[in-house]
Amino acid sequence: MMNISECSKQLKLLTKAHVNYSISIEEYLSDRKALLDELDFNINGISSEQVAPPQELEPTAVPTIANDEQQDKTQPYFAGKIDRCMSFIKGSNN
């Protein structure tokens, strides 16, 4: 039975094998997926076959600003604060 501690130990060994070029990236990814799937099954009771494949997400539209009322009102405030901070850093106290 796979638990988190055992999985962690096996993942460390697997990672060391890959870093030392003992196994290929394909073997590493395959073995890592098998370990994590086994851990998921033992902890959550879900096998990888029961999980639906990820769906393509449609790109979301970036909202546009229709008028001045929707613009961020904090921008001038923070710009003024930054100007005062920069003046202080430069040594002029305006």
N, C-alpha and C positions, 0 to 999 in steps of 0.2 A: 504494500500500500504506500503510495507516494504522499509524503507530507512536505510542508514548505522547507524544512531543514534539509531533508534528503534531496529535494529538487535543487536547492541552492548549492549544495555540495556537487551535485552532478553537473549543474550549469557552469560552475567554476572549472571543473575538470574539462568540460567540453570547450570552454573559452580558451583555456591554456593550450589545449590540443590545436585549436585553430590558430592561435597567436604563434605557436611554434611550428606552423606549417605541417602538422601531422595529418590534418584532414582538410579537405577543400571547403570552400564557402558553401557549396551546395550541400555537402554532408553536414556541416555545422548548422545551417538553417533548418534542414530536415530533422536532425536530431534534437535541436532546440525546440522546434514546434512539437515534436512527439512528447518531450518532457513536459512542456507547458500544457499540452492537451491532457496528458495523464493527470497532472496536478489539478487542472480545472475539473476533470471528471470526478476525482476523489473528493474534492472540496465542495464543488457546486452540484455534482451529479449530472453535469451536462457534457455530452460528447461533442466533438467538433462537427459531426454530421448533423447534429440537432440545431446548430446555429445557422441562421440564414446568411448567405454571402452579403457583403456590404453592397449597398446600392449606390449608383452614381448620383452625386448631388448636383442639382442644377445651380449654376452660378447665380448668386443673388445680385440684384441691381443695387447700385450705390445711389442712395437718395440724393437728390439735388436740392439746393436751397432755392426756394421760389421767390422769396423777398427778404428784405433786410430784417424783418421781425423774427425770422427763424435763425438768424446768425447767432453765434455764441457771444453773449454779452460780457463774458469774463476776459476775452482777449485783450481789449484796451486796458483793463485793470491790471492784468499780469504784465503787459508790455511796460506800463508805467513803473511797476515794482521792479522789473528787471533793469530798467534804465537807472533807477535810484541805486540798486545794488551795484551795477557796473560803475556808476559814478563814485560810490563809496570805495570800491576796490581800487579804482584809479587814483583816489585821493582827493577828488573834488567833491565838496559837500553841497551840491546844488539842490 
